[in-house]
Amino acid sequence: MREALRQARKAYAMEETPIGCVIVRDGKVIARGYNRRNTDKNTLAHAELTAIRKAARVTGDWRLEGCTLYVTLEPCPMCAGAIVQARITECVIGCMNPKAGCAGSVVNLLEMQGFNHRVQVRRGVLEEECSSLMTSFFRELRQRDKKGTPAS
């Protein structure tokens, strides 16, 4: 999760929502990603999707069985669906997202019985650090908006 936090800080430095993700197989990080939606002007530029794409290239397969995905914020519906579709074995989550999270907050797509694959989920890993990063980012964003200072 510490490496996922490093990725989230890269997003923060780019004035992107600070979400970071890493995928690990056999104890080794095989892919990294961070949020780049505004930078890339792309709805799909989420940390998880970037990391899944990179992991598939590294492994040479879209099936990421045996992989653990670490993400600083609970995945959205799109990312949760991609995690299930990629057959990722485990998802480790830093902090939950009560407004849009799909690993237990709003719905739980990762452990849904009806799907052909279910993901093992661990929640609250380095929760305070992950949550603090999000809180700081949005506090700064609100302060910037109050001053009328455009984001770069």
C-alpha positions in Angstrom: 0.0 0.0 0.0 2.9 2.3 0.6 3.8 2.1 -3.1 0.2 2.8 -4.0 0.4 5.9 -1.8 3.5 7.0 -3.7 1.5 6.7 -6.9 -1.3 8.7 -5.4 1.1 11.5 -4.5 2.2 11.6 -8.2 -1.5 12.3 -9.0 -1.7 14.9 -6.2 1.4 16.7 -7.6 -0.4 17.0 -11.0 -3.5 18.4 -9.3 -5.4 15.1 -10.0 -7.5 13.3 -7.4 -4.8 11.4 -5.5 -5.6 7.8 -6.1 -2.8 5.3 -6.6 -2.7 1.6 -7.5 -0.1 -1.2 -7.7 -0.5 -4.8 -8.8 1.7 -7.4 -7.1 2.4 -11.0 -8.3 4.6 -13.4 -6.4 5.7 -10.6 -4.0 6.8 -8.3 -6.8 5.2 -5.1 -8.1 4.4 -5.8 -11.8 2.3 -2.6 -12.5 1.6 0.8 -11.2 -0.9 3.5 -12.0 -2.3 6.8 -10.7 -5.3 8.9 -11.6 -4.8 11.0 -14.7 -8.4 11.8 -15.8 -8.0 15.6 -16.1 -4.4 15.4 -17.5 -5.4 12.9 -20.2 -8.9 14.3 -20.7 -10.0 10.7 -20.4 -12.8 9.2 -18.3 -10.9 5.8 -18.4 -7.7 7.2 -16.9 -8.2 5.8 -13.5 -5.3 4.4 -11.4 -6.7 0.8 -11.4 -7.4 0.7 -15.2 -3.9 1.9 -15.9 -2.3 -0.7 -13.6 -4.5 -3.5 -15.0 -3.5 -2.6 -18.6 0.2 -2.6 -17.6 -0.1 -5.8 -15.7 -1.7 -7.5 -18.6 1.2 -6.4 -20.8 3.8 -7.7 -18.3 2.1 -11.1 -17.8 1.0 -11.5 -21.5 -2.5 -12.3 -20.4 -5.7 -10.5 -19.6 -6.3 -12.9 -16.7 -4.5 -11.6 -13.7 -5.1 -14.6 -11.4 -2.7 -14.8 -8.6 -2.3 -11.0 -8.5 -3.1 -8.6 -5.7 -4.3 -5.1 -6.5 -3.6 -2.4 -3.9 -5.5 0.8 -4.2 -5.7 3.9 -2.0 -9.4 4.5 -2.5 -12.3 2.0 -2.8 -12.8 1.3 -6.6 -15.7 3.0 -8.5 -18.1 0.8 -10.5 -16.0 0.9 -13.6 -12.8 -0.1 -11.8 -14.5 -2.7 -9.7 -16.0 -4.3 -12.8 -12.5 -4.3 -14.5 -11.0 -5.9 -11.4 -13.6 -8.7 -11.5 -13.2 -9.1 -15.3 -9.4 -9.3 -15.0 -9.8 -12.2 -12.5 -7.6 -10.4 -9.9 -7.4 -12.7 -6.8 -7.3 -10.0 -4.1 -8.0 -6.3 -3.8 -6.5 -4.4 -0.8 -8.2 -1.0 -0.2 -6.8 1.9 1.8 -9.9 4.0 2.5 -13.5 3.6 1.6 -15.6 5.8 -0.7 -19.1 6.2 0.7 -20.4 8.2 -2.3 -19.2 6.0 -5.2 -17.4 2.9 -3.8 -18.2 -0.5 -5.2 -16.4 -2.8 -2.8 -18.9 -2.4 0.0 -19.9 1.2 0.4 -22.6 1.8 -2.2 -22.6 -1.8 -3.6 -20.1 -4.6 -3.5 -19.3 -5.7 -7.1 -16.1 -7.4 -6.0 -17.7 -10.1 -3.8 -21.1 -10.4 -5.6 -22.3 -14.0 -5.6 -23.9 -13.9 -9.1 -20.6 -13.3 -10.9 -18.4 -16.0 -12.2 -15.4 -14.6 -10.3 -15.2 -13.1 -6.8 -12.3 -11.1 -5.5 -11.0 -11.4 -1.9 -11.1 -8.0 -0.3 -9.2 -6.4 2.5 -10.2 -3.0 3.6 -8.6 -0.3 5.8 -4.9 -0.9 5.0 -3.1 2.3 5.9 -6.5 3.9 6.0 -5.5 7.0 7.9 -2.7 7.9 5.4 -4.9 7.2 2.4 -7.8 9.2 3.8 -5.6 12.1 4.9 -4.2 12.5 1.4 -7.7 12.7 -0.1 -8.8 15.2 2.7 -5.8 17.4 2.1 -6.3 17.4 -1.6 -10.0 18.4 -1.5 -9.3 21.0 1.2 -6.7 22.7 -1.0 -9.1 22.4 -4.0 -11.9 24.2 -2.1 -9.4 26.9 -0.9 -8.3 27.5 -4.5 -11.9 27.6 -5.7 -12.8 30.2 -3.0 -9.9 32.4 -4.1 -10.9 32.0 -7.7 -7.5 30.7 -8.6 -7.7 28.4 -11.6 -6.1 25.0 -11.3 -3.1 24.6 -13.6 
